[in-house]
Amino acid sequence: MMRTIGWCLCVALYLFLCAAHAKTLMEPAAGEPAAENFTLQAIDGTSVRLDDYRGKFVLLNFWATWCAPCRKEMPALDNLHKKLNGDGLEVIGIHVGPSLDGIKKFLDQVPVEFTILVDQDMRLANWGVMGLPTTFLVNPEGKIVYRAVGEREWDSARMIRFITKAMSGQQRLAGDDASHSGTPSFLANLKEFLGMNSSKDEEGEPFSN
């Protein structure tokens, strides 16, 4: 019963945040720390490290197959990847929670060309994800400079112009080193309510089918 109530509270928080942030393109991530390095497995089983992308802008999109807005914006994210990948932008999707079979089934229906990683143990809960989808723009030095909570039109002319300016230095960037505010994130709360244990090792465990 308490777990059900907790889940409902998480969903309510997500809906509130999405409504509050829906009209913005991306918000400056002032006060965010440098992006914490991680190692996660891609859907093909290979290990991927965030630090592998140093020197490039990285758009990290936290999503899940059960999240309707996440599913809806995937084609737009793929279009953004196709438009700006050659200019130095890497789009990476991070699926929150397990269900590898469900992810593959979804991607069979909605194929994308950008990398999809799986945070099956929710070990990235300390990233401060306050709802799904949440997207971070990380600069080539590894600092979080922008974030967006909720669905966006990633392939719109305005968004492409915004990200292009951010990459070229024409858009005001945030990203000074600082610590998180300490407010429990959506993922941290969800992880607690689902009773999942935090993993301490850096490398992800192999998927088991």
Backbone as JSON, one array per atom type, in Angstrom:
{
  "sequence": "MMRTIGWCLCVALYLFLCAAHAKTLMEPAAGEPAAENFTLQAIDGTSVRLDDYRGKFVLLNFWATWCAPCRKEMPALDNLHKKLNGDGLEVIGIHVGPSLDGIKKFLDQVPVEFTILVDQDMRLANWGVMGLPTTFLVNPEGKIVYRAVGEREWDSARMIRFITKAMSGQQRLAGDDASHSGTPSFLANLKEFLGMNSSKDEEGEPFSN",
  "N": [[0.83, -1.2, 0.0], [1.86, 1.29, 0.92], [3.93, 1.5, -0.9], [2.53, 1.77, -3.29], [1.28, 4.24, -2.83], [3.55, 5.82, -2.68], [4.53, 5.55, -5.3], [2.48, 6.83, -6.71], [2.79, 9.43, -5.74], [5.3, 10.05, -6.82], [4.67, 10.04, -9.55], [2.81, 12.13, -9.6], [4.46, 14.26, -8.89], [6.15, 14.29, -11.09], [4.32, 14.99, -13.17], [3.62, 17.56, -12.35], [6.08, 18.93, -12.51], [6.64, 18.68, -15.23], [4.58, 20.23, -16.33], [5.29, 22.7, -15.33], [7.69, 23.27, -16.59], [7.32, 23.06, -19.29], [7.17, 25.07, -21.25], [9.65, 26.12, -21.74], [12.76, 25.98, -23.59], [15.41, 24.82, -22.88], [16.72, 24.87, -19.58], [19.16, 26.92, -17.95], [21.74, 25.26, -16.23], [22.63, 26.23, -13.71], [24.65, 25.91, -10.87], [24.74, 23.19, -10.99], [26.74, 20.21, -10.62], [29.91, 19.08, -12.02], [29.44, 16.7, -14.6], [28.92, 13.49, -13.47], [31.02, 10.76, -14.04], [30.12, 7.66, -15.61], [29.58, 4.15, -16.13], [27.74, 2.28, -18.26], [25.7, -0.31, -19.72], [25.08, -0.77, -23.17], [22.29, -1.58, -25.33], [23.18, -3.66, -26.87], [24.89, -4.96, -25.25], [27.48, -4.0, -24.93], [29.88, -2.07, -23.05], [29.69, 1.31, -22.07], [31.22, 4.39, -21.42], [30.72, 7.59, -19.96], [32.84, 9.37, -20.03], [34.07, 8.67, -22.36], [33.17, 10.36, -24.26], [34.27, 12.81, -23.93], [35.23, 16.06, -25.0], [33.23, 16.45, -26.75], [29.9, 17.79, -27.16], [27.27, 16.46, -25.26], [24.06, 15.16, -25.26], [22.11, 13.99, -22.86], [19.49, 11.88, -22.36], [17.12, 10.92, -20.13], [14.89, 8.29, -19.87], [11.98, 6.1, -20.19], [10.3, 3.09, -21.14], [7.7, 2.91, -20.24], [6.87, 5.47, -20.02], [4.9, 7.76, -21.49], [5.32, 10.44, -22.65], [8.07, 10.24, -23.01], [8.33, 8.21, -24.94], [7.04, 9.49, -27.02], [8.74, 11.62, -27.74], [10.98, 10.43, -28.82], [11.4, 10.02, -31.7], [11.89, 12.7, -32.46], [14.22, 13.26, -31.02], [15.92, 11.53, -32.33], [15.95, 12.68, -34.87], [17.2, 15.1, -34.21], [19.71, 14.13, -33.48], [20.59, 13.15, -35.97], [20.77, 15.54, -37.37], [22.69, 17.13, -36.0], [24.81, 15.55, -35.21], [27.07, 15.38, -36.84], [28.18, 17.81, -36.32], [29.3, 17.64, -33.87], [27.66, 16.87, -31.72], [26.53, 14.47, -29.47], [23.89, 12.33, -28.98], [22.47, 10.59, -26.36], [20.5, 8.08, -25.07], [19.22, 7.14, -21.93], [17.86, 4.5, -20.47], [15.68, 4.13, -17.78], [15.75, 1.82, -15.28], [15.06, -1.79, -15.41], [14.06, -4.28, -17.89], [14.93, -5.19, -20.52], [13.99, -6.64, -22.73], [11.58, -5.31, -23.25], [12.55, -2.81, -24.0], [13.94, -3.4, -26.37], [11.8, -4.29, -27.91], [10.29, -1.94, -28.14], [12.14, -0.34, -29.55], [12.25, -1.71, -31.9], [9.89, -0.97, -33.03], [10.09, 1.79, -33.03], [12.69, 2.75, -34.33], [15.96, 4.06, -33.62], [18.94, 5.96, -34.25], [20.79, 6.85, -32.44], [22.79, 6.22, -29.45], [21.62, 3.9, -27.04], [21.49, 3.41, -23.65], [21.28, 1.38, -20.66], [20.15, 1.85, -17.48], [19.79, -0.25, -15.41], [19.77, -0.8, -12.67], [19.2, 1.59, -11.58], [21.36, 3.22, -10.85], [22.15, 5.76, -11.37], [20.76, 7.53, -9.85], [21.58, 9.71, -8.37], [21.87, 11.77, -10.12], [20.01, 13.72, -10.07], [17.54, 13.6, -11.38], [14.36, 14.7, -11.85], [11.99, 13.88, -12.9], [10.48, 12.09, -15.63], [10.43, 12.46, -19.15], [13.83, 13.52, -18.55], [16.38, 15.69, -19.55], [19.8, 16.34, -20.12], [22.29, 18.69, -21.09], [25.6, 18.29, -21.7], [28.76, 19.78, -21.62], [31.86, 19.89, -23.62], [33.88, 19.78, -21.7], [32.84, 18.28, -19.75], [30.88, 19.34, -18.04], [27.62, 19.94, -16.76], [25.45, 21.92, -18.5], [22.92, 22.71, -19.38], [19.49, 21.83, -18.75], [16.45, 19.95, -19.18], [13.2, 19.35, -18.18], [10.7, 17.14, -18.86], [8.78, 16.61, -21.89], [10.05, 17.6, -25.1], [10.21, 19.42, -28.24], [12.5, 18.31, -29.95], [13.55, 18.42, -32.51], [12.7, 20.78, -33.56], [12.91, 23.96, -35.25], [13.57, 26.09, -33.56], [14.66, 24.79, -31.29], [16.88, 23.46, -32.4], [18.34, 25.65, -33.28], [18.86, 26.83, -30.81], [20.45, 24.87, -29.47], [22.57, 24.71, -31.24], [23.65, 27.29, -30.99], [24.42, 27.15, -28.32], [26.44, 25.24, -28.48], [28.26, 26.59, -30.03], [29.06, 28.59, -28.42], [27.66, 30.94, -28.41], [25.33, 31.01, -27.01], [24.36, 31.73, -23.7], [26.06, 29.99, -21.22], [25.76, 27.77, -18.44], [27.0, 25.93, -15.61], [28.91, 25.93, -13.55], [31.09, 24.44, -11.17], [29.56, 22.86, -8.49], [27.74, 21.68, -5.65], [24.97, 19.32, -5.48], [21.67, 20.27, -4.48], [20.72, 18.61, -2.54], [18.15, 17.75, -2.44], [16.03, 14.98, -2.67], [16.03, 13.04, -5.6], [13.8, 12.23, -8.36], [14.46, 9.68, -9.38], [15.87, 8.62, -7.21], [13.88, 8.49, -5.23], [12.07, 6.79, -6.52], [13.62, 4.52, -6.78], [13.95, 3.85, -4.1], [11.29, 3.29, -3.33], [10.77, 1.09, -4.91], [12.4, -0.69, -3.77], [15.04, -1.19, -4.54], [18.47, -2.01, -4.45], [21.4, -0.03, -4.16], [24.12, -0.16, -6.4], [27.6, -0.58, -5.98], [29.8, -0.95, -7.58], [31.66, 0.1, -10.48], [31.41, -0.9, -13.08], [28.82, -2.12, -15.2], [26.54, -4.86, -14.71], [26.31, -7.89, -16.68], [23.57, -8.36, -18.94], [20.84, -10.52, -18.34], [18.88, -12.82, -19.99]],
  "CA": [[0.0, 0.0, 0.0], [2.73, 2.46, 0.98], [4.68, 1.59, -2.15], [1.6, 2.31, -4.29], [1.14, 5.67, -2.55], [4.8, 6.46, -3.08], [4.58, 5.6, -6.76], [1.55, 7.87, -7.14], [3.41, 10.72, -5.43], [6.35, 10.28, -7.81], [4.02, 10.38, -10.81], [2.24, 13.46, -9.44], [5.58, 15.21, -8.95], [6.57, 14.33, -12.49], [3.35, 15.76, -13.95], [3.74, 18.97, -11.94], [7.32, 19.5, -13.05], [6.5, 18.78, -16.69], [3.73, 21.39, -16.63], [6.01, 23.92, -14.96], [8.85, 23.52, -17.44], [7.02, 22.69, -20.67], [7.26, 26.18, -22.2], [11.04, 26.5, -21.97], [13.55, 25.06, -24.41], [16.2, 24.17, -21.83], [17.04, 25.83, -18.54], [20.57, 26.9, -17.53], [21.95, 24.37, -15.09], [23.49, 26.91, -12.73], [24.75, 25.19, -9.61], [24.92, 21.75, -11.18], [28.14, 19.81, -10.57], [30.41, 18.43, -13.22], [28.73, 15.45, -14.84], [29.6, 12.33, -12.88], [31.27, 9.69, -15.0], [29.44, 6.4, -15.35], [29.71, 3.07, -17.11], [26.49, 1.54, -18.42], [25.67, -1.18, -20.88], [24.17, -0.49, -24.28], [21.36, -2.68, -25.53], [23.89, -4.77, -27.48], [25.75, -5.57, -24.24], [28.78, -3.34, -24.8], [29.98, -1.08, -21.97], [29.92, 2.68, -22.54], [31.56, 5.35, -20.37], [30.46, 8.97, -20.33], [34.12, 10.02, -20.33], [34.46, 8.36, -23.74], [32.66, 11.43, -25.12], [34.92, 14.09, -23.62], [35.59, 16.77, -26.21], [32.01, 16.66, -27.51], [28.68, 18.06, -26.43], [26.47, 15.25, -25.11], [22.69, 15.35, -24.8], [21.71, 12.79, -22.14], [18.04, 11.85, -22.2], [16.65, 9.86, -19.25], [13.57, 7.93, -20.36], [11.54, 4.74, -19.9], [9.28, 2.64, -22.1], [6.37, 3.11, -19.68], [6.64, 6.92, -19.99], [4.34, 8.15, -22.78], [6.05, 11.57, -23.25], [9.4, 9.75, -23.44], [8.16, 7.5, -26.21], [6.61, 10.44, -28.05], [9.81, 12.5, -28.2], [12.12, 9.68, -29.35], [11.7, 10.34, -33.1], [12.47, 14.04, -32.53], [15.61, 13.13, -30.56], [16.68, 10.88, -33.4], [16.15, 13.7, -35.91], [18.22, 16.02, -33.71], [20.98, 13.41, -33.59], [20.98, 13.11, -37.38], [21.08, 16.89, -37.84], [23.82, 17.78, -35.33], [25.9, 14.63, -34.86], [28.25, 15.74, -37.6], [28.72, 19.06, -35.76], [29.91, 17.38, -32.57], [26.69, 16.56, -30.67], [26.17, 13.07, -29.27], [22.65, 12.11, -28.24], [22.49, 9.3, -25.68], [19.33, 7.78, -24.27], [19.47, 6.28, -20.77], [16.6, 3.93, -20.0], [15.66, 4.02, -16.32], [15.2, 0.55, -14.82], [15.3, -2.97, -16.26], [13.14, -4.58, -19.0], [15.66, -5.14, -21.79], [13.12, -7.12, -23.8], [10.64, -4.24, -23.56], [13.28, -1.76, -24.71], [14.19, -3.87, -27.73], [10.52, -4.32, -28.61], [9.96, -0.55, -28.47], [13.05, 0.16, -30.58], [11.87, -2.35, -33.17], [8.78, -0.17, -33.55], [10.57, 3.17, -33.19], [14.16, 2.65, -34.39], [16.75, 5.29, -33.52], [20.35, 5.76, -34.59], [21.68, 7.24, -31.35], [23.1, 5.18, -28.47], [20.7, 3.68, -25.94], [22.08, 2.71, -22.52], [20.27, 0.9, -19.71], [20.48, 1.97, -16.07], [18.83, -1.23, -14.9], [19.75, -0.76, -11.21], [18.98, 2.99, -11.2], [22.56, 3.67, -10.14], [22.36, 7.18, -11.65], [19.74, 8.28, -9.11], [22.13, 10.96, -7.83], [21.96, 12.78, -11.18], [19.01, 14.76, -9.83], [16.42, 13.5, -12.32], [13.16, 15.02, -11.1], [10.84, 13.36, -13.62], [10.82, 11.54, -16.95], [11.86, 12.49, -19.48], [14.71, 14.62, -18.17], [17.49, 15.73, -20.5], [20.92, 17.2, -19.74], [23.31, 19.0, -22.08], [26.91, 18.28, -21.07], [29.71, 20.4, -22.54], [33.05, 19.07, -23.89], [34.69, 19.67, -20.5], [32.15, 17.4, -18.82], [30.0, 20.06, -17.13], [26.21, 20.06, -17.13], [25.2, 23.34, -18.76], [21.48, 22.92, -19.52], [18.64, 20.68, -18.46], [15.05, 20.1, -19.55], [12.31, 18.38, -17.56], [9.5, 16.99, -19.66], [8.89, 16.41, -23.35], [10.42, 18.75, -25.92], [10.28, 19.22, -29.69], [13.94, 18.39, -30.12], [13.93, 18.69, -33.89], [12.12, 22.05, -34.02], [13.91, 24.94, -35.68], [13.99, 26.86, -32.38], [15.54, 23.98, -30.45], [18.14, 23.23, -33.11], [19.06, 26.92, -33.23], [19.29, 27.01, -29.42], [21.56, 23.96, -29.16], [23.7, 25.12, -32.09], [24.26, 28.46, -30.36], [25.09, 26.69, -27.1], [27.66, 24.54, -28.88], [29.21, 27.54, -30.61], [29.43, 29.58, -27.41], [26.85, 32.15, -28.53], [24.29, 30.94, -26.0], [24.92, 31.8, -22.35], [26.18, 28.67, -20.63], [25.96, 27.61, -17.01], [27.81, 24.75, -15.4], [29.96, 26.08, -12.56], [31.15, 23.34, -10.22], [28.86, 23.07, -7.22], [27.13, 20.43, -5.21], [23.53, 19.28, -5.6], [20.98, 20.89, -3.35], [20.42, 17.61, -1.54], [16.77, 17.32, -2.59], [15.97, 13.65, -3.27], [15.58, 13.07, -6.98], [12.75, 11.31, -8.77], [15.02, 8.33, -9.47], [16.21, 8.15, -5.87], [12.63, 8.11, -4.58], [11.52, 5.62, -7.2], [14.49, 3.39, -6.42], [13.64, 3.48, -2.72], [9.97, 2.69, -3.26], [10.81, -0.22, -5.55], [13.23, -1.55, -2.96], [16.23, -1.58, -5.27], [19.72, -1.72, -3.76], [22.39, 0.7, -4.94], [25.32, -0.92, -6.72], [28.78, 0.21, -5.68], [30.86, -1.12, -8.56], [31.56, 1.02, -11.6], [31.02, -1.57, -14.3], [27.49, -2.69, -15.19], [26.48, -6.31, -14.79], [25.77, -8.34, -17.95], [22.14, -8.62, -18.96], [20.45, -11.94, -18.41], [17.59, -12.93, -20.65]],
  "C": [[0.87, 1.26, 0.0], [3.53, 2.63, -0.3], [3.81, 2.17, -3.25], [1.43, 3.81, -4.1], [2.4, 6.42, -2.99], [4.93, 6.59, -4.58], [3.67, 6.71, -7.28], [2.12, 9.26, -6.88], [4.5, 11.06, -6.43], [5.75, 10.71, -9.14], [3.43, 11.78, -10.74], [3.33, 14.53, -9.52], [6.06, 15.37, -10.37], [5.63, 15.19, -13.33], [3.43, 17.24, -13.62], [4.96, 19.62, -12.56], [7.24, 19.66, -14.56], [5.67, 20.0, -17.06], [4.48, 22.69, -16.37], [7.09, 24.28, -15.96], [8.56, 23.39, -18.94], [7.26, 23.81, -21.67], [8.7, 26.61, -22.49], [11.71, 25.51, -22.91], [14.41, 24.2, -23.5], [16.57, 25.25, -20.83], [18.52, 25.77, -18.19], [20.73, 26.09, -16.25], [22.91, 25.0, -14.09], [23.48, 26.15, -11.42], [24.86, 23.7, -9.76], [26.41, 21.41, -11.11], [28.62, 19.34, -11.93], [29.71, 17.09, -13.36], [29.55, 14.28, -14.3], [29.8, 11.25, -13.93], [30.5, 8.43, -14.61], [29.81, 5.4, -16.42], [28.41, 2.29, -17.12], [26.59, 0.66, -19.65], [24.66, -0.69, -21.91], [23.3, -1.72, -24.5], [22.01, -3.87, -26.23], [24.88, -5.43, -26.51], [27.1, -4.93, -24.07], [28.74, -2.29, -23.68], [30.35, 0.28, -22.55], [30.18, 3.58, -21.34], [31.25, 6.77, -20.85], [31.75, 9.68, -20.73], [34.62, 9.7, -21.74], [34.09, 9.5, -24.69], [33.24, 12.79, -24.76], [35.4, 14.75, -24.91], [34.4, 17.02, -27.11], [30.9, 17.14, -26.58], [27.85, 16.77, -26.41], [25.09, 15.63, -24.58], [22.24, 14.03, -24.19], [20.22, 12.84, -21.84], [17.65, 10.64, -21.34], [15.19, 9.56, -19.61], [13.21, 6.52, -19.89], [10.43, 4.37, -20.87], [7.87, 2.87, -21.58], [5.96, 4.58, -19.65], [6.17, 7.39, -21.38], [5.04, 9.36, -23.4], [7.44, 11.17, -23.73], [9.3, 9.08, -24.8], [7.86, 8.48, -27.34], [7.77, 11.25, -28.6], [10.99, 11.76, -28.82], [12.41, 9.97, -30.82], [12.34, 11.72, -33.26], [13.92, 14.03, -32.06], [16.48, 12.51, -31.64], [16.94, 11.86, -34.54], [17.22, 14.71, -35.49], [19.61, 15.39, -33.83], [21.48, 13.42, -35.04], [21.42, 14.49, -37.87], [22.39, 17.43, -37.28], [24.96, 16.84, -34.95], [27.19, 14.98, -35.58], [28.91, 17.02, -37.12], [29.27, 18.88, -34.35], [28.95, 17.12, -31.43], [26.41, 15.07, -30.64], [24.89, 13.01, -28.45], [22.71, 10.7, -27.65], [21.22, 9.15, -24.86], [19.69, 6.84, -23.14], [18.13, 5.78, -20.25], [16.69, 3.68, -18.5], [14.99, 2.71, -15.92], [15.43, -0.57, -15.82], [14.28, -3.08, -17.39], [13.83, -4.43, -20.35], [14.79, -5.59, -22.95], [12.12, -6.05, -24.23], [11.3, -3.11, -24.33], [13.49, -2.16, -26.16], [12.9, -3.9, -28.54], [10.12, -2.91, -29.04], [10.83, -0.04, -29.61], [12.84, -0.54, -31.92], [10.76, -1.55, -33.84], [9.2, 1.26, -33.85], [12.1, 3.14, -33.21], [14.83, 4.01, -34.32], [18.2, 4.95, -33.81], [21.29, 6.13, -33.45], [21.79, 6.11, -30.31], [22.04, 5.12, -27.37], [21.41, 2.85, -24.87], [20.98, 2.34, -21.53], [20.81, 1.02, -18.28], [19.54, 1.05, -15.3], [18.73, -1.23, -13.38], [19.51, 0.65, -10.67], [20.16, 3.53, -10.41], [22.86, 5.15, -10.4], [21.33, 8.05, -10.94], [20.26, 9.62, -8.59], [22.33, 12.02, -8.91], [20.9, 13.87, -11.0], [17.88, 14.76, -10.84], [15.13, 13.65, -11.54], [11.89, 14.53, -11.77], [11.32, 12.82, -14.95], [9.88, 12.1, -18.0], [12.56, 13.7, -18.87], [15.95, 14.54, -19.05], [18.54, 16.73, -20.03], [21.81, 17.46, -20.95], [24.63, 19.15, -21.34], [27.92, 18.84, -22.06], [30.97, 19.53, -22.71], [33.97, 18.89, -22.69], [34.02, 18.8, -19.44], [31.28, 18.09, -17.8], [28.58, 20.09, -17.67], [25.89, 21.54, -17.31], [23.72, 23.67, -18.95], [20.75, 21.65, -19.14], [17.22, 21.0, -18.9], [14.26, 18.99, -18.88], [11.03, 18.32, -18.36], [9.81, 16.89, -21.15], [9.25, 17.71, -24.05], [10.33, 18.39, -27.4], [11.74, 19.39, -30.1], [14.38, 18.7, -31.53], [13.29, 19.97, -34.44], [13.24, 23.01, -34.4], [14.45, 25.74, -34.5], [14.97, 26.08, -31.52], [16.89, 23.75, -31.12], [18.99, 24.5, -33.1], [19.63, 27.16, -31.82], [20.52, 26.15, -29.11], [22.79, 24.32, -30.0], [24.42, 26.32, -31.49], [25.0, 28.08, -29.08], [26.42, 26.03, -27.43], [28.71, 25.5, -29.42], [29.66, 28.6, -29.62], [28.63, 30.85, -27.48], [25.73, 32.19, -27.5], [24.95, 30.99, -24.63], [24.9, 30.43, -21.72], [26.31, 28.76, -19.12], [26.93, 26.46, -16.82], [28.96, 24.93, -14.44], [29.92, 24.9, -11.6], [30.44, 23.73, -8.93], [28.25, 21.74, -6.83], [25.64, 20.5, -5.44], [22.9, 19.87, -4.35], [20.68, 19.9, -2.24], [18.98, 17.15, -1.59], [16.73, 15.96, -3.26], [15.4, 13.72, -4.67], [14.45, 12.09, -7.21], [13.27, 9.89, -8.79], [15.35, 7.78, -8.1], [14.96, 7.69, -5.13], [12.04, 6.85, -5.19], [12.31, 4.38, -6.83], [14.17, 2.91, -5.01], [12.3, 2.76, -2.63], [9.93, 1.3, -3.89], [11.71, -1.19, -4.8], [14.49, -2.01, -3.63], [17.45, -1.15, -4.5], [20.68, -1.03, -4.68], [23.61, -0.16, -5.16], [26.53, -0.03, -6.55], [29.85, 0.1, -6.74], [30.62, -0.23, -9.75], [30.99, 0.34, -12.83], [29.62, -2.15, -14.15], [27.55, -4.2, -15.28], [25.9, -6.72, -16.14], [24.28, -8.57, -17.84], [21.9, -10.11, -18.97], [19.06, -12.0, -18.99], [16.79, -14.09, -20.07]]
}
